[in-house]
Each structure stands twice: as C-alpha cells, then as structure tokens.
Amino acid sequence: MENHNEVLLKVDHLCQYFRLGRKDLKAVDDVSFEIRKGETFGLVGESGCGKTTTGRSIIKLYDITSGNVYFKGQRIGAGTHSYQDAIKNAKADAKKKIEALKADKSASPAAVEAEIKQIKADLAETVAKNRALIRDAKFDHKEVDKQYAASLVKALDEEFAEKFAAAKGDAEQTKALKREYKNRRRVAKKSKYITQIQMIFQDPIASLDPRMTVRDIIAEGMIINGVTDKEYINQKVYEILETVGLVREHADRYPHEFSGGQRQRIGIARSVVMQPEMIIADEPVSALDVSIQAQVINLLNDLRESQGLTILFIAHDLSVVKYFSDRIGVMYFGKMVELADSDELFKYPLHPYTKSLLSAIPLPDPVYEKQRTRITYNPIAEHDYSVDTPSFREIRPGHFVYCNDAEEAKYKAIVNGEAEG
Amino acid sequence: MNKEVKLSVNNLKVSFRTDGGKVQAVRDISFDLYKGETLAIVGESGSGKSVTSKAIMGISAVNAIYEGGEILYDGQDLVRIPEEEMHKLRGDKIAMIFQDPLSSLNPIMRIGRQITEAMLLKNKANRKEGRVSFNKMLAELSDMMKKALAESADKRFTAADVDKYIKTFDSFNIQSIKLENSYTDARTHTEEMIAIMEDFLFMTEKRQKIDVVGELKQVARKLKQIDDKYFTAKYTDVLKEHALALDAAIRVEKAKVSLGDSVKKLVGKNAAQKDASPETVEILKAIKATAEEMVAQTPYNFFRIGYYIYKNPTVDLSRMPAEEANEIAIKFLMEDFMTSFLELEKIAVQYSFRKTLENKKEAIKALQSTIEFFKAGNFTDREAEAICKSINKTVLAAIDPLAVIKDNVAYTFGGALEREVEKYFFYIKNNPKEEERFAKQTAKREALLAKGKKVDWNVVPKSIIEPEAQIETIVSVLTRVMNRFKADVENAESVDFDKRCVEIVDYLKGKASQVVYKLTKRIAKEKAIKLMEEVGIPEARMRYRQYPFEFSGGMRQRIVIAIALSANPDILICDEPTTALDVTIQAQILELINKLKRERDLSIIFITHDLGVVANMADRIAVMYAGKIVEYGTSEEVFYNPQHPYTWALLASMPDLDTNEKLDAIPGTPPNMIYPPVGDAFAERNKYAMEIDFEMQPPMYQVSPTHYAATWLLHPNAPKVEMPKIITERIRRMKERGGNYGES
C-alpha cells in the first residue's frame, strides 16, 4: 500500500449507452475516477445503477460509447461518441451562423462572403481535428493489444539478437536458445495488454464451465496466451490453488463438487494466475453465506498484500465495502454522485443519495436498529437542476460530489462547519 | 410471558435417505412461536433451517423421513396429519415466502390472476363444502334425535315430531337461502358496478383512452341487475333517477362517437376510444356514491326473516328498516319454533354426549392395552394392522358427531397411527449388505477403542430408523389421543349443553350462508388491487395486468408477499426473503414485513444467514448449527450477550462500519451429517473447544429465563473464556451508542 500516488487506472468521462429501441439507455453516463496503485476502490449503488457495467466497460467486455480508459498511462479503451457529437454541433452551429449572415441585409455582400468563408474554414478545421481524434481513438481501442504484442516481440528480438551473437559458433547453445526464443516469442505474440486486468464474477456457479476440471479452468488463460509447457502450467496451477486456500487434489475435480465458497476461490484463482496488476471484483461475496463471505474477503485482502494487487471492488453491501476499500465511489442511475475516502464518506456523507444508502445498512444491534429510520431519496424533490446545471466537483481535498453551484456552497458550509465543530 | 402459542415444535427430527446413508438434517429441535412475534432462525447453509421450515409447511423432499417429534398447530400434529388436511392449512393458515421471487411466480400468467387465483378457488371449494357439511350435520342431528327419543323417558316429543321439525328447519332454511342469495346477488352486482366505475374514473383521470360508451353500457346493465327488494328497498327512486341520467349520458356520448370510430367498431377493430365529458363523470360519481351507501347499509338477518316468510308468505318485510325487521323476525322465530326445537335438540346432544363418553372410557382402556402391545415389541405386520384397524374404530366411535368443534387429534389419529406403523415395517426390513457393513464398522470401532485410541465417529446404524425409537413414536401417537380422552372424561361434568345446542344452530347457519357468499372475478380484482396497494406497489390498477418479468426484484418480492397474504394466514414463514435483493430494497421489504406483522398480528418465522438483517426484525432468535439449536433468546440477549462460540463466530465474521481488524472467518466447513459427530458438532471448527466437546453433547444451559445456550463453556466447572475481542469491542461501542441493555 506504499505507492499510493501512482495512478494505475484512469477513467475519463466514461459513457456507456445501450441501444433501446429509438432511445439510448444511459447505463453509465460521464463517470470519471482514478485508481491508484495498490489501493482498493469500492463502487457501490443499488442494482441497475451501472456499477457492473462500469467494470465491464473498463475490461472491454463492451465497446464504450465515449470517454477514455487509461491503464498505466496507456489508453486501452476509447469511445467516439463525444467527437461525433462535436462535429455534429459544429456543423449545425456553422449553418445557423451562415443563415443569420445571409439574412442580414445591412452588411455588404463582400464582407458577408468573407465571413462565410472564414466560418467554413473554421468548421473544416474542427471537423478535421475531431476526425483525427476519432481515428486515434479507434486505433487505440482496437490495436492496443497488437501494439503491445509487437512491442514485446521487438524487445524479445533485441534481447535474443545479443544472445545469438554471443552464442555464435556453439551449435548446442544456439539450438537451445532457438527453442527458448521460439517459446517466448509465441507467448509474446499472443499476449494482450488487457490481461493485466482480470475480473472475478458474482455468481461462482454461472461463471465456471461445468464440463471443465478446475485445472482446465485455471490453465485456460495461460493456454490462450500461448504457454504450451504442461509441467509449467501444472506447477502454476498447484501454486495458485494453494495460494487461494485449496489443495492440489482439487485440480482434477469439477466445479459442482465444491461448495459456494470454494467455487468463488476457484474464480479468484483463475484471475490471479494471470498475474494481473489489477482485479475487478464484481460482487464476489454477494451470493455467499456470512461465514464464507469472511473467508473470501480475508483471502482477497491477503492477495492484495502479498501480490500488491489493485482492486476495483463492486458491491452493494456497504459494511463489506467500508471494511474492504480505501476509497469509495457512490453511483446512482449511471452517474457518480459522490467519491471520497471510505472513512470520510461514512463520516460526512454529503449527497442525499449517499445519506439514504447509509441509512439502509442493517447492523447487528437491536436497540440501534429499532431507532434507525431510513431516509428515502427522491431526486425530483431534492434537487432543482433546471437552471443551475450540476457537475462533479471537489468539496474537500479528495471528496467529490455531483452538485450544482448552490449545493456546492451548501456542502462546503456543512463540511467546514463540521470540521471546526 | 402469557402469550398465546401459535405453533410449537417439539423434539423434531428429520433425516434424508441418500445413497451414502442417512443424512440427519434436523436433530431434535424444539421451539414455540407466539402470536404476533417474529422468531428468527439463523445459521449457515446446511444447518437445517430450511428443512425445519419445509417440515412445518409439509413440503419436504420425497426422501425425507420424520424420525420423531411433533409440530403442533391448532391441536393438530402437522407431521402426521394426512395430505388432505394439510391441504387446508397450507397457504391458507401457514404461508411461505421463498428466497427467489421469480421461482415462485408463474412467468406466463398475469400478476392479477396469480393473486386472485387462490381466492377464487377457495371460494368455490368453500361453497361446495358448506352445502355438504350442512346436509351432513342435519342428517346426523335428525338421526340422533330419533335414537335419543327412543331411549328417553321424555314423552313430549315423538319421532314424527322430529321429522316435522327437521323438515321445517330445512325448508325455512331454503327459503332464507333464497332470500339471502337474491340479496347477495344484488350486492355483488353493486360491488361489481363500483369496480367498473372505479376503473372508468381512474382511466379518465389518467386521461387514458377508453371505450366510453361500452363501459357506460356495462354500468347500465349492472344497474338493471340490482333488483332485490330487500337490498334496494330505500333506494328504488334514486336508482330509477340514476338509470335515466345514465341513459341520457350514454346518448350524449354516443353522439360524440365519430362515424369512422363506429365503423371501426363494427368491423371489430379498436373500439371507439376517447375521453368522457365532465357531466358523465359527475353522473358516475353520483351513482358510485349511492352504490357505496347501499353496500354499507345494515344487512338483514335472513335466517330469521326466512322463517317469518316461510310461515307468512304474503307479508313483505322489505319495507321495514333492517334492524326492525330483524327484531320482529327473531321474536317470531323464537316463540314459534326455536324454543321447542332447542329443547328437542338438547335431548339429542345430551344423549350423544353420554353415549360417546362411555365410548371414550372404553377407548381409553383399549388404547392402554394397545400401548402395551406395541411396547412389548415382537409383533408381526398382520397383527399390527389388525390392532390398528380395531383401535381406530374404537376411537372414531368415541367422537361426538354433534360436537361442532372437531377433535382434530382423534380425527387424524387413524391415519397417523397407520403411517407410523407402516414406517416401522418399511424400514425394519433386513438388508444383508448393510448388516455386513455394520458388523465391519463396529468391529473396527471396537478394535480402535480396545487399543485405547480416541474415536470421534459413531457407526451408522444398519437400518435407517431405529426400531425402538419408532415404537416410541407410535406410542406417543397413542398416548396423545388417550390423554385427550382422559381430559374429556374429567371435564364431562362441566359441559354446557345449552351452549352446545346454540353452537350447532350457529354452525348450520354459517354453513348455509357459506353457500351463498359468492366471489366473482371483478370483486376478486378489487380485493387484489387493495392488497397490492397494501404491500406498496404503486399504480396497482395499471400493474394488475402485467407479467412478472415486467417488475423489478423488489416489486416481485412484494407480489409474492401479496399472494401469501391473500388467504389471510396466521403464520408466515420467510425463507431468506431478501438475500437476492440489494440494500435499499432489502430495507423496504423488511419494513413492509414488519408493518404487516403489526397490522395483521401475524406470527413470522424468519430464516436468514445474515444476523444484521435480523436485529431489526426479530423478537427472538434461534441460532442453528448442524441440525440443532445451539442458542436461543430474545434479540437483545443474543446480540449483546451471546454465549455460544458459534454465535460469536457468526457475529465476528461479518464486518460492520467500524471494523478494521482482520475478520474472524470460521475455518473449515460444517460436518458431514451422515456421520454426525459424537460431541458438540461445532467443536471441530471451534477454537475454544475443550476435550469434553469432542466426547459429549452439551445440554442446554439457562442463561436467563428466556435465554438458553448449548455449550460446555457454561458448565460451572468450565474455564472462564473471553469472547473474541472483535465482539466485545463492538458490544462496547453499541452500548455507548445508546443500548442501555446488558447490565445483568
């Protein structure tokens, strides 16, 4: 948890729309956040608010509509919707301006002509700029893995060029080198940038193929990546099984022979075996018993410490998220409404939705429970966004809230008042 | 603690027959459920909590064996009553909500139909049952009267009198049923008319398109059908006015329908759809107000009036207000008929009671000898069958046919005994393979013990049911009915015969009007919509016609709750109703269940693995592990003063908002219940386990009058053990936050 300042994943104005008849369903609408190396970022919200979609968009299970996703500084996902919108708007704008000029009888025709020319030139420039952006985005979105593989191969080539040069003349050594080069080149060629992010799914029954043994399930990723050495794969599988608290003998069993907690461990093993830098855990404990939940959470915590993993933790159980995460983002209907350190968020919840969410957490305390009143959140009554449009703003260092000017002032007053008192 | 016990589970044992052997899912649990309280059963999956609830509902899997114990509800042992009797209780008195709402809803049936289905079916069955019961009781009564007169010294009545009285009773009852039928018909039509108008007003208010003329015509048709003279007595003129106004309105609306629309309608396409004019709405509102007033008026007592009309067919009582008519009718009924009828009835009731009392005394003797017969063992199945048959005959003869409140224990006795005896012979059969295995394992175990090694497993018995235990069960069935009879014999002196006579007449009356009460689809719909509103479904009238998939998870669960409540049950079993839902929805559903509990005085069994959910809901909590209750007490006691290590482990394994330390996960998995451990089942996973925990099962220790825990740690000689830090810390914090409990 040392390197907390290096940004590992940056999500920048991410939008994910789904076609729904004539309209678009805005599953994720303009969400931005950063995840630093080694931290756990929690994403909470009620079902259907877009938390899972966000996770899936990051790992490119969907083609994102607009916005950018950067991983270790490299753009891994990009959408083109915003650029297309920009072009459309610019064209409409230009058309309107030209019409206004033409309608204006008082100006001299020559001046009008010149102005129109100027406008058209501007338009052409904007369109060209945005088209270039679209091209870039499309290239990055599609070719990032190829580029990555190519760079790996190039590095490998350079490395082995030296080695070959050194081993020149020695037939035996050259042969061995050649074999190693061949193997590693195959792996490099098949590597994908995106495999550095792995995902753990909610339902351990549905996400494991019932016809594959645990060994096949865990090794599948490596095989796809071009590893052919059976010994090496087995070694790895055993190693990882022990890491997640299972034993070697489990490798030849089928998923249905395991209990819920053990199945989830298999899911975790499958994602950790690829040695990812980051894991997206999509409600990994929601389907489990309380005692098993604790086992899985402890396992994830151990893995985070031993392997330096960064985790994006998606869940709706707030007490688990609070326990597990360093920072928490609260989502509501596709928007990120509040983002803060987990302690800060629970101490000073600002957005009314967060307050309502916190008031719904059941605790093992009967007296408190009998007094607890749930706050209901009604966005229409709560906000007036007709004039003053909201955006995602920083109220305190590291504490962001989705609000407008009036609300920002109010929240700031609350925060300052509480900080003093 | 003088609360009414609704359901009581005593020493229940349930096992499952599997290929691997007998899985003991529930091992000897007992608890009581009081009226209007919530009992939470908490435990890991596989601890037997769902098996318990399914046993109560009588929906256990086919390979389940009830090894012993009883579930008492309303004097009946739910484990042993036949399926037909269970049918009457299931869903009706005891309802259940499952974890996954979608699996308990029919995907291709509209929500409305699913909610009303049970109501309609039940109504139909009720009417049929009413007629049968009425005839049966009357026949029984006449039979008994004749027998009694033949033996009695009372010479006021003769057998011919009996026939006359019974005939009079029957025919005036038919008369009153006719009257009541016509009355309720009119009432039903009125209610349906209100329903149509409510739909109409709702649609116009929402500015939805609607076939105005068609709807108005329907109202007019209904208005014509309301023609019972008792029902409309005061309103004939008003209704006539309404009918005229309505006709006028129909004419006006018809004029507004364009030619195109009419043509469309003629060819059967979309009916004419448009808004109604405000005048029409006003007229409808007026009609609705009158109709509601009519429905609310004091009902006539047709049982009384029926006799009056039967004797004086020319008199018209409908001119009189209901109270007055009722008054006159009862006076006439009493003087002319009922007093002497009751006297005659009393002779019969007394006779029947005395007769059955003697039978009961005999039955007790017979039962005693039967018990001895079974206790002695060594009986063949033929012998057992014969004795079952004869004892059942004796017991049935001892039931008073004129007792209105059925003695359920005696009624269900025959079937229960037969089934238990059958079970005895079914499982006792010799199986050479099993014998061999048993001998082998016993030898192995004894060899190990002889070497002085510790053996922590028991040999699985060779038969699935132990004969001794089964005989005990059979004896308990016999003893129950015997005790019941003994109590009856003792209380024989204090029986109030007059009261019994009146009860019989009331019973007949009730059964007769049961035939009349009709529930039509329209009225069922109104009821369903009310119910949907009660469980918090917005716009119920719109959603009535939707399919389950059109609802979100929380709404679906609400619909399941509405269906469960439609029969107005006594007991509601919730099997993890919120596990599949997220936090806010979960909170809403829990609030709803709590609200309904308060309003309807429901008794709830709430099953969950999440202790956090329970704190808000439960009055009492039972923690289950490996088929046993390891701790139970009020929710304050269990949360602030937990005693059993398993409860500690459950509490410690879930984080709350202030937890920062590593969670104490429970290591390992629950034990394999084919080989249940000798000692405390939790010992293997328990870091506080002592040696005795592996050797002997701990008894229930009392912590307070309402709080018990089964752990050796409570034994006076046990070492003092501190609760895990994570829990003590939490309890300290909770007390600071406001809980002032736990100073004991």
Interface residues (C-beta under 8 A of the other chain):
Chain A: E46 S47 G48 S259 G260 D289 V290 S291 I292 Q293 A294 Q295 I297 N298 N301 H316 D317 L318 S319 V320 K322 Y323 F324 F346 S356 L357 A360 I361 P362 L363 P364 D365 P366 V367 Y368 E369 K370 Q371 R372 R374
Chain B: E44 S45 S552 G553 L581 D582 V583 T584 I585 Q586 A587 Q588 L590 E591 H609 D610 L611 G612 V613 V614 A615 N616 S635 E636 F639 Y640 A649 L650 L651 A652 S653 M654 P655 D656 L657 T659 N660 K662 L663 D664 A665 I666 T669 R730 M734 R737 G738 G739 N740 Y741
